[in-house]
Amino acid sequence: MTSIFALRCRASGLSSYLPALCALVICAFSSTAALAVDFRLCNSTKSRVGVAVGYKDGESWVTEGWWNVAAASCETLLKGPLVARYYYVYALDYDHGGEWGGSAFMCTKEKEFTIKGIDNCLARNYNRTGFFEIDTGEQRSWTVQLTEGGMGGNDQGADASAGRSSTTAP
């Protein structure tokens, strides 16, 4: 069965351009997917996790949370090109306890939040929480991988990658 589009192309003498047109459309969709630029987190554990992210946006610090990431899944935390070289992540294991944290202290709170500034967290009625640092090397997109070994307040068990490369977070 011939499609209406193919019949119209043949009738108008455009059938010789059809393969090139199809290739152009496929190439456009492929390059759009390849240009996706985001800050993502993949949860490779068997637990649900809550995630908060901190970064410097221009001259001010921002922390945002909470993203709930199901076991064995990935989520886009920040859409679009990265605005900073360094990002900071804190994650909680909702099902088995434990955390992924570090020594970069920023403000958080119990419910969904966007907080400007990292100073005087307690005086501003926020929690003071230790995040671990991710150096994106000024990439346009980045993926953080949480693994089982990262709980207990150290940075072990968090891998960060851009594209195909992968390094262990400090």
C-alpha positions in Angstrom: 0.0 0.0 0.0 1.4 3.4 -1.0 1.0 6.4 1.4 -0.7 9.5 0.3 2.5 11.5 0.9 4.4 9.2 -1.6 1.6 9.5 -4.1 1.7 13.3 -3.9 5.5 13.3 -4.3 5.3 11.1 -7.4 2.6 13.1 -8.9 4.5 16.3 -8.4 7.8 14.9 -9.5 9.4 15.0 -6.0 9.9 11.3 -5.6 13.6 11.6 -6.3 13.9 14.0 -3.3 12.0 11.7 -0.9 15.1 9.7 0.4 17.0 13.0 1.0 14.1 14.5 2.8 13.7 11.4 5.0 17.5 11.5 5.8 17.2 15.2 6.7 14.3 14.6 9.1 16.0 11.6 10.7 19.3 13.6 11.1 17.4 16.6 12.6 15.8 14.3 15.3 19.1 12.6 16.0 21.0 15.8 16.5 18.3 17.2 18.8 18.6 14.1 21.0 22.4 14.3 21.0 22.3 18.0 22.0 20.1 17.3 25.1 21.9 19.3 27.9 20.8 18.6 31.5 22.0 17.7 35.0 20.7 14.2 35.6 20.9 11.7 38.4 20.7 7.9 38.1 19.8 5.9 41.2 21.5 2.5 40.8 20.3 1.3 44.3 17.3 -0.8 45.3 15.8 2.1 47.3 13.9 5.3 46.6 16.1 8.3 47.2 15.5 12.0 47.8 17.9 14.4 46.1 18.9 18.0 46.7 21.3 20.0 44.4 23.3 23.1 45.0 25.1 25.4 42.6 26.3 28.9 42.0 24.1 30.8 39.6 26.0 34.0 38.7 27.0 35.6 42.0 24.5 33.8 44.3 24.3 30.3 45.6 21.1 28.3 45.1 20.0 25.0 46.6 17.0 23.1 45.3 15.2 19.9 46.3 13.6 17.4 46.7 13.5 15.2 43.7 12.2 11.7 44.4 14.1 9.2 42.3 12.8 5.6 42.2 15.2 2.6 42.5 17.1 1.7 39.4 16.0 4.8 37.5 17.2 8.2 36.3 15.7 11.7 36.6 16.6 15.1 35.0 17.2 17.4 38.0 18.0 20.6 36.1 17.0 21.1 32.5 19.1 23.0 30.0 22.8 23.8 29.8 24.8 23.7 33.0 25.2 27.2 34.6 28.2 26.3 36.8 31.3 24.2 36.7 30.7 22.8 40.3 27.5 21.2 41.4 26.8 19.8 44.9 24.5 16.9 45.6 23.0 15.5 48.8 20.8 12.4 48.7 18.8 10.4 51.3 17.9 6.7 51.1 14.1 6.7 51.9 13.8 2.9 52.3 16.9 1.7 54.2 18.3 4.9 55.7 21.7 6.4 55.0 22.8 9.3 52.9 25.2 10.5 50.3 26.8 13.7 51.6 30.0 15.6 52.0 31.6 18.7 53.5 30.2 21.5 51.4 27.4 22.9 53.7 24.3 24.4 52.2 20.8 25.1 53.3 17.9 22.6 52.9 14.4 22.1 54.4 12.1 19.2 54.8 9.7 20.0 52.0 10.2 21.1 48.4 12.5 24.1 48.3 14.5 26.6 46.3 16.8 28.6 48.6 19.0 31.5 47.7 22.3 31.7 49.7 24.2 29.2 51.8 25.0 31.4 54.8 23.2 31.4 58.2 21.0 28.4 57.4 19.9 27.8 60.9 19.2 31.5 61.6 17.0 31.5 58.5 15.1 28.4 59.7 16.7 26.0 57.3 18.7 22.9 57.9 22.5 23.0 57.4 23.3 20.0 55.2 26.6 18.6 53.9 26.7 18.1 50.1 29.4 16.3 48.0 31.0 18.2 45.1 30.8 17.3 41.4 33.3 19.0 39.1 31.7 19.0 35.7 34.8 20.3 34.0 32.5 22.9 32.3 30.6 20.3 30.3 27.2 21.3 29.0 25.5 18.2 30.5 26.3 15.8 33.4 25.0 12.6 35.0 25.6 11.6 38.6 25.3 7.9 39.4 24.3 6.9 43.0 25.4 3.4 44.1 24.9 1.3 47.2 28.3 2.1 48.7 27.8 5.8 49.1 25.8 5.9 52.3 27.0 6.9 55.7 28.1 10.5 55.1 31.1 9.8 52.8 31.4 10.5 49.1 32.0 6.8 48.2 29.4 5.4 45.9 28.7 8.5 43.8 30.0 8.5 40.3 29.8 11.4 37.9 29.9 11.3 34.2 29.6 13.4 31.1 28.9 11.5 27.9 30.8 8.2 28.0 33.4 9.1 30.5 33.1 8.2 34.2 35.0 9.3 37.3 34.6 8.7 41.0 33.5 11.8 42.9 36.1 13.0 45.4 
